[in-house]
Amino acid sequence: MNRLSDAAVAKIEGICERYKDEKTPLMMILSDIQNEYGYIPLEVQELVSKKTGISVAEIYGVVTFYSFFSLTPKGKYVIGCCLGTACYVKGAQQVIDKFSEILEIKPGETSKDGLFTLDALRCIGACGIAPAVTINGKVYPKMTPSQVAEVVKNYKEKEAATA
């Protein structure tokens, strides 16, 4: 989204307009933009600032504070590996390391093909099924490093079937 198209500007302005009567609209605006485009780059933050009067610094602070917002595009499949205490104790670090090895990316990065983003998450509230992994909201309980290759393979096959 390096240079915003006229259509994107209109869409973002429309999102801002939708919440103009809200007392604190920023989270709703950013959430809608994130859902629409998958990320919120600085250029979009500047446009939101111009439309709402909220400083870019405040917008940037919100975008970088909450893990569900992103400054860069995410892959089609976002893999979230919980590294909270229960998951970590039960081997989550080895699980995320295996995803990293297979996908050839580090946590916070997106694969070259744009299919996968790997995120290290703090507690996701699934301690009873630790270590837990989520992929686009689907939870994989008691994940082991030996299961990772099969999970990735299934998503790649699913992608190939729809291409």
QUIPE-V98043 format. One line per field, one symbol per residue. phi: phi as a letter, one per 30 degrees, with the letter a starting at -180 (. if undefined). burial: # if it has 24 or more other ideal C-beta (glycine too) atoms within 12 Angstrom, else .. Layout:
phi->???
burial->???
This chain:
phi->.ecddeddeddddddddecdcddbdedddddddeddciabdeededddeddcidddddddddddddddcbdbdcddcccccdcdeddddcjdddddddeedddhbcejccdedidbccbccdecicedbddcbcbhjdccdhdbeddeedddeddddddddcd
burial->#..#......###.##..#.....###.##.###..#####.###.###.##.#.#..##.##...#####..##.########..#..###.###.###.##.#.#.###...#######..#.#...######...##..#.#..#..##..#........
